[in-house]
Amino acid sequence: MSQSGLPPHDDDRVHLPLCPVEDITSEQRQTARRIQWKAREILALAIVAITTYTIHGFLSALAWGVVFAVATWPLYRKIQNHWPRLARGPLLPALCTAGMALLFLIPMLFVGLEAANEAQNVLELMKHARNTGVPVPVWVSRLPVGAGAVVKWWNAHLSDPSAAAEFFSSFDARGLAMTRTVGSQVVHRGTLFFFSILTLFFLYKDGDTIMRECTIASRRAFGRRGELIGHQIIASIHGTVAGLVLVGVGEGIIMGVIYFLTGVPHPVLLGGATAIAAMIPFCAMIPVGLASTFLLVDGGTMGAVTVFAIGAVVIFTADHFVRPGLIGGSTQLPFLWVLLGIVGGAETWGLLGLFLGPAAMATLHLLWRNWSRERGVSGKEV
């Protein structure tokens, strides 16, 4: 009704758009849904960014836990199948996690004890040098080059007690600062190792659920390609563990036996150092060269040559034949890509990069193979 009480005239009526009301409502709903999806994406990105920044100091520990879990998951599966009753609760994950922790802690404890003994010997040598001086050792004269310069320096700094006391006094403040730095680093690394082991325990305990959820999320986000990439990363980690860790341990064992047979001092310690260095390509020659030098200064020229020659053959065979076949064979990755992934990953990410680098290169290689194979000459997918 109009203000005058008469029926409204045609000119007084509100003219609606030509589109039906149902279409306008549907369009508005679609617009609202798009806005909601954008808001959800922004909120999700903000939550991920805040969470990542909060735990960024422990990301390396979490990554190590994931690497440990992926590398040992086939073995854990076999243990589960062998003892199905223990697999129902947290006991089996706890036992396997404890075994993995001891696998790292026992060698580290042994190396720490050896280092402590050597440090004690160095302190005794410094004390003796400050009281009576240290005469020039016999092995200095056997050096192939620079023997005269070494003798001159030794007489000026270590043979005389007063000169030796002045020389070693400069190391006191540096040694105290270094001790504090080493102590803080040990505490920090120990904390990260604890969180890595804790992550490994929960991955063992809830591994099936985590894998199922990751598979569902990957299919929703990336389709079947995401699942293929995940399998490629897992295969790369398995191959890297076999190619780096197992081959490195094998090199360390072989060279440790050679050190023992040729009379190298501290053969177990040097064998462990060789195993760790052998995980990085072309780095195992450093402890091998050190062992050869020890034999050379002790007068064992033939033993030094033997250790160096055998070490060169073992390392060359492992780095050029065994390791590329284990790492690249599981992912069809060329040797150059394997080498770039290992060296580049170690330079960028440290020890963790030994596993992340090959995984990244394997994923890139998979994407390249899929892209180059699925497109024909005409540009259409086949």
C-alpha positions as CSV (number, residue, x, y, z in Angstrom):
1,M,0.0,0.0,0.0
2,S,1.1,3.6,-0.8
3,Q,1.2,6.4,1.8
4,S,-2.2,7.6,0.5
5,G,-3.8,4.2,1.2
6,L,-4.3,3.4,-2.4
7,P,-2.9,0.4,-4.2
8,P,0.6,1.0,-5.4
9,H,1.0,2.3,-8.9
10,D,3.3,0.5,-11.4
11,D,5.8,3.3,-11.1
12,D,6.0,2.9,-7.3
13,R,6.9,-0.8,-7.4
14,V,10.5,-1.9,-6.9
15,H,11.9,-3.2,-10.2
16,L,14.0,-6.4,-9.6
17,P,16.8,-7.5,-12.0
18,L,16.0,-9.7,-14.9
19,C,17.9,-12.6,-13.4
20,P,15.9,-15.0,-11.2
21,V,16.3,-14.9,-7.5
22,E,17.6,-18.4,-7.4
23,D,20.5,-17.6,-9.8
24,I,21.5,-14.6,-7.7
25,T,21.5,-16.7,-4.5
26,S,23.7,-19.4,-6.2
27,E,26.2,-16.8,-7.4
28,Q,26.4,-15.2,-4.0
29,R,27.0,-18.6,-2.4
30,Q,29.8,-19.4,-4.9
31,T,31.4,-16.0,-4.2
32,A,31.1,-16.6,-0.4
33,R,32.6,-20.1,-0.8
34,R,35.6,-18.7,-2.8
35,I,36.1,-16.0,-0.2
36,Q,36.0,-18.7,2.6
37,W,38.5,-20.9,0.7
38,K,40.9,-17.9,0.3
39,A,40.5,-17.1,4.0
40,R,41.1,-20.7,4.9
41,E,44.2,-20.9,2.8
42,I,45.6,-17.7,4.3
43,L,44.8,-18.9,7.8
44,A,46.4,-22.3,7.1
45,L,49.6,-20.6,5.7
46,A,49.7,-18.3,8.7
47,I,49.4,-21.3,11.1
48,V,52.1,-23.3,9.3
49,A,54.4,-20.2,9.2
50,I,53.9,-19.5,12.9
51,T,54.3,-23.2,13.8
52,T,57.5,-23.6,11.7
53,Y,59.0,-20.5,13.2
54,T,58.2,-21.7,16.7
55,I,60.0,-25.0,16.2
56,H,62.6,-24.0,13.7
57,G,65.4,-24.8,16.1
58,F,64.2,-28.5,16.2
59,L,63.5,-29.0,12.6
60,S,66.8,-30.7,12.0
61,A,66.0,-33.1,14.9
62,L,62.6,-33.9,13.4
63,A,64.2,-34.4,10.0
64,W,66.8,-36.8,11.5
65,G,64.0,-38.7,13.2
66,V,62.1,-39.0,9.9
67,V,65.3,-40.2,8.1
68,F,66.0,-42.8,10.8
69,A,62.4,-44.0,10.6
70,V,62.3,-44.3,6.8
71,A,65.7,-46.0,6.7
72,T,64.9,-48.6,9.3
73,W,61.2,-49.1,8.6
74,P,61.6,-52.4,6.5
75,L,63.6,-53.9,9.4
76,Y,61.0,-52.7,11.9
77,R,58.2,-54.3,9.8
78,K,60.0,-57.6,10.0
79,I,60.3,-57.3,13.7
80,Q,56.6,-56.5,13.9
81,N,55.7,-59.6,11.9
82,H,58.0,-61.7,14.1
83,W,56.6,-60.5,17.4
84,P,53.0,-59.4,16.7
85,R,52.0,-59.3,20.4
86,L,54.7,-56.8,21.2
87,A,53.7,-54.7,18.2
88,R,50.2,-53.9,19.7
89,G,51.6,-51.6,22.4
90,P,54.4,-49.2,22.9
91,L,56.9,-51.8,24.1
92,L,58.2,-52.8,20.7
93,P,58.6,-49.2,19.5
94,A,60.4,-48.4,22.7
95,L,62.8,-51.4,22.4
96,C,63.6,-50.6,18.8
97,T,64.1,-46.9,19.6
98,A,66.4,-47.8,22.4
99,G,68.4,-50.1,20.1
100,M,68.8,-47.3,17.6
101,A,69.9,-44.9,20.3
102,L,72.5,-47.4,21.6
103,L,73.7,-47.9,18.0
104,F,74.8,-44.2,18.1
105,L,75.6,-43.8,21.8
106,I,78.1,-46.7,22.1
107,P,80.5,-45.5,19.4
108,M,80.2,-41.9,20.6
109,L,81.0,-43.0,24.2
110,F,84.0,-45.0,23.0
111,V,85.3,-42.1,20.9
112,G,84.7,-39.7,23.9
113,L,86.7,-42.0,26.2
114,E,89.6,-42.2,23.7
115,A,89.5,-38.4,23.3
116,A,89.6,-37.9,27.0
117,N,92.6,-40.2,27.3
118,E,94.4,-38.4,24.6
119,A,93.6,-35.1,26.2
120,Q,95.0,-36.3,29.5
121,N,98.2,-37.3,27.7
122,V,98.4,-33.9,26.1
123,L,98.0,-32.2,29.5
124,E,100.8,-34.4,31.0
125,L,103.0,-33.5,28.0
126,M,102.3,-29.8,28.6
127,K,103.1,-30.1,32.3
128,H,106.3,-32.0,31.6
129,A,107.3,-29.4,28.9
130,R,106.9,-26.5,31.4
131,N,109.1,-28.2,34.0
132,T,111.9,-29.8,31.9
133,G,111.2,-29.0,28.3
134,V,110.7,-31.4,25.5
135,P,113.6,-32.6,23.4
136,V,113.3,-32.9,19.6
137,P,111.7,-36.4,18.8
138,V,113.6,-38.8,16.7
139,W,110.8,-39.0,14.1
140,V,111.4,-35.3,13.1
141,S,114.7,-36.3,11.4
142,R,112.8,-38.8,9.3
143,L,110.5,-36.2,7.7
144,P,110.9,-36.2,3.9
145,V,110.8,-32.4,3.8
146,G,111.1,-29.6,6.3
147,A,113.0,-31.5,8.9
148,G,115.5,-28.6,9.5
149,A,112.7,-26.0,9.9
150,V,110.8,-28.2,12.4
151,V,114.0,-28.8,14.5
152,K,114.7,-25.1,14.6
153,W,111.1,-24.3,15.6
154,W,111.1,-27.1,18.2
155,N,114.3,-25.8,19.8
156,A,113.0,-22.3,20.0
157,H,109.6,-23.1,21.5
158,L,109.6,-26.5,23.3
159,S,113.1,-27.6,24.2
160,D,113.7,-24.8,26.7
161,P,111.4,-25.0,29.8
162,S,110.8,-21.2,29.9
163,A,110.0,-21.0,26.2
164,A,107.7,-24.0,26.5
165,A,105.9,-22.4,29.5
166,E,105.4,-19.2,27.6
167,F,104.3,-21.1,24.5
168,F,101.7,-23.2,26.3
169,S,100.4,-20.2,28.4
170,S,98.9,-18.7,25.3
171,F,96.7,-21.8,25.0
172,D,95.2,-21.5,28.5
173,A,92.6,-18.8,27.8
174,R,91.9,-20.3,24.4
175,G,91.5,-23.7,25.9
176,L,89.0,-22.4,28.5
177,A,87.0,-20.6,25.9
178,M,87.1,-23.7,23.7
179,T,86.0,-25.9,26.6
180,R,83.0,-23.7,27.2
181,T,82.1,-23.7,23.5
182,V,82.5,-27.5,23.2
183,G,80.4,-28.0,26.3
184,S,77.5,-25.8,25.0
185,Q,77.7,-27.6,21.7
186,V,77.6,-31.0,23.4
187,V,74.5,-30.0,25.4
188,H,72.8,-28.6,22.3
189,R,73.6,-31.6,20.1
190,G,72.5,-33.9,22.9
191,T,69.1,-32.2,23.1
192,L,68.6,-32.4,19.4
193,F,69.6,-36.1,19.5
194,F,67.1,-36.7,22.3
195,F,64.3,-35.1,20.2
196,S,65.4,-37.1,17.1
197,I,65.1,-40.4,19.1
198,L,61.8,-39.2,20.6
199,T,60.5,-38.5,17.1
200,L,61.6,-41.9,16.0
201,F,59.7,-43.6,18.8
202,F,56.4,-41.9,17.8
203,L,57.0,-42.7,14.2
204,Y,57.5,-46.3,15.0
205,K,54.4,-46.3,17.3
206,D,52.0,-44.5,14.9
207,G,53.7,-45.2,11.6
208,D,50.8,-46.9,9.9
209,T,48.4,-44.1,10.8
210,I,50.9,-41.4,9.7
211,M,51.5,-43.1,6.4
212,R,47.8,-43.5,5.7
213,E,47.2,-39.8,6.6
214,C,50.1,-38.7,4.4
215,T,48.9,-40.8,1.5
216,I,45.3,-39.3,1.7
217,A,46.7,-35.7,2.0
218,S,49.1,-36.3,-0.9
219,R,46.3,-37.7,-3.2
220,R,44.0,-34.8,-2.3
221,A,46.7,-32.2,-2.9
222,F,48.7,-33.6,-5.8
223,G,46.9,-36.6,-7.1
224,R,48.8,-39.8,-8.0
225,R,51.9,-37.8,-8.8
226,G,52.4,-36.9,-5.2
227,E,52.3,-40.5,-4.2
228,L,54.9,-41.3,-6.8
229,I,57.2,-38.5,-5.6
230,G,56.8,-39.8,-2.0
231,H,57.9,-43.3,-3.1
232,Q,60.8,-41.8,-5.0
233,I,62.0,-39.9,-1.9
234,I,61.7,-43.1,0.3
235,A,63.6,-45.1,-2.2
236,S,66.3,-42.4,-2.4
237,I,66.7,-42.5,1.4
238,H,67.0,-46.3,1.4
239,G,69.6,-46.2,-1.3
240,T,71.5,-43.3,0.4
241,V,71.6,-45.2,3.7
242,A,72.9,-48.3,2.0
243,G,75.3,-46.3,-0.2
244,L,76.7,-43.9,2.4
245,V,76.3,-45.5,5.8
246,L,76.7,-49.2,5.1
247,V,79.5,-48.6,2.6
248,G,81.2,-46.1,4.9
249,V,81.0,-48.6,7.8
250,G,82.4,-51.3,5.5
251,E,85.3,-49.1,4.5
252,G,86.0,-48.3,8.1
253,I,86.0,-52.0,9.1
254,I,88.4,-52.9,6.3
255,M,90.8,-50.0,6.9
256,G,90.6,-50.7,10.7
257,V,91.9,-54.2,10.1
258,I,94.6,-52.8,7.9
259,Y,95.6,-50.3,10.5
260,F,95.8,-53.1,13.1
261,L,97.9,-55.4,10.9
262,T,100.3,-52.6,9.9
263,G,100.8,-51.3,13.5
264,V,99.0,-47.9,13.2
265,P,98.4,-46.4,16.7
266,H,94.8,-46.4,17.8
267,P,93.5,-48.5,15.0
268,V,89.9,-48.7,16.3
269,L,89.7,-44.9,16.7
270,L,91.2,-44.3,13.2
271,G,88.9,-47.0,11.8
272,G,85.8,-45.2,13.2
273,A,87.1,-41.9,11.8
274,T,87.6,-43.5,8.4
275,A,84.0,-44.9,8.5
276,I,82.6,-41.4,9.3
277,A,84.7,-39.7,6.7
278,A,83.9,-42.3,4.1
279,M,80.2,-41.3,4.3
280,I,81.2,-38.2,2.3
281,P,82.7,-39.1,-1.1
282,F,86.5,-38.6,-1.4
283,C,86.9,-37.6,2.3
284,A,88.1,-41.0,3.5
285,M,91.6,-40.4,2.3
286,I,92.1,-37.8,5.1
287,P,92.2,-40.4,7.9
288,V,94.0,-42.8,5.6
289,G,96.7,-40.2,4.9
290,L,96.9,-39.5,8.7
291,A,97.4,-43.2,9.5
292,S,100.1,-43.4,6.8
293,T,101.8,-40.3,8.3
294,F,101.9,-42.0,11.7
295,L,103.6,-45.0,10.3
296,L,106.0,-42.9,8.3
297,V,107.2,-40.9,11.3
298,D,107.7,-44.1,13.2
299,G,110.0,-45.5,10.6
300,G,107.5,-47.8,8.9
301,T,107.9,-46.7,5.3
302,M,106.7,-50.0,3.8
303,G,103.7,-50.0,6.2
304,A,102.8,-46.4,5.3
305,V,102.9,-47.2,1.6
306,T,100.8,-50.3,2.1
307,V,98.1,-48.4,4.1
308,F,98.0,-45.6,1.6
309,A,97.8,-47.9,-1.4
310,I,95.2,-50.3,0.0
311,G,93.1,-47.3,1.3
312,A,93.2,-45.7,-2.2
313,V,92.0,-48.9,-3.9
314,V,89.3,-49.5,-1.3
315,I,88.0,-45.9,-1.5
316,F,88.2,-45.7,-5.2
317,T,86.2,-48.9,-5.7
318,A,83.6,-47.9,-3.1
319,D,83.1,-44.3,-4.4
320,H,83.1,-45.1,-8.1
321,F,81.4,-48.5,-8.3
322,V,79.7,-49.7,-5.2
323,R,78.2,-46.4,-3.9
324,P,76.7,-45.1,-7.2
325,G,75.1,-48.5,-7.9
326,L,73.4,-48.6,-4.5
327,I,72.2,-45.0,-4.5
328,G,71.4,-44.6,-8.1
329,G,70.2,-48.1,-8.7
330,S,67.1,-47.7,-6.5
331,T,66.0,-44.5,-8.1
332,Q,67.6,-44.7,-11.6
333,L,69.7,-41.7,-10.8
334,P,72.8,-41.0,-12.9
335,F,76.1,-40.9,-11.0
336,L,76.6,-37.2,-11.6
337,W,73.3,-36.4,-10.0
338,V,74.1,-38.7,-7.1
339,L,77.5,-36.9,-6.6
340,L,76.0,-33.4,-6.8
341,G,73.2,-34.3,-4.4
342,I,75.6,-35.7,-1.8
343,V,78.3,-33.0,-2.0
344,G,75.8,-30.1,-2.5
345,G,73.6,-31.4,0.3
346,A,76.5,-31.8,2.7
347,E,77.7,-28.3,1.9
348,T,74.3,-26.7,2.3
349,W,72.7,-28.8,5.1
350,G,75.6,-30.5,6.8
351,L,75.3,-34.2,7.6
352,L,71.6,-34.0,7.1
353,G,72.2,-33.0,3.6
354,L,73.8,-36.3,2.8
355,F,70.2,-37.7,2.8
356,L,68.3,-34.6,1.7
357,G,70.5,-33.9,-1.3
358,P,70.1,-37.2,-3.1
359,A,66.4,-37.2,-2.2
360,A,65.9,-33.8,-3.8
361,M,67.9,-34.8,-6.9
362,A,66.0,-38.1,-7.2
363,T,62.7,-36.2,-7.1
364,L,63.9,-33.6,-9.7
365,H,65.0,-36.5,-11.9
366,L,61.6,-38.2,-11.6
367,L,59.8,-35.0,-12.5
368,W,62.1,-34.5,-15.5
369,R,61.6,-38.1,-16.7
370,N,57.8,-37.8,-16.4
371,W,57.8,-34.4,-18.2
372,S,60.0,-35.4,-21.0
373,R,58.3,-38.8,-21.6
374,E,54.7,-37.7,-21.4
375,R,54.9,-35.0,-24.1
376,G,55.2,-36.0,-27.7
377,V,56.6,-34.0,-30.6
378,S,53.3,-32.2,-31.3
379,G,53.2,-31.0,-27.7
380,K,50.2,-33.1,-26.7
381,E,50.4,-35.5,-23.8
382,V,50.6,-39.2,-24.8
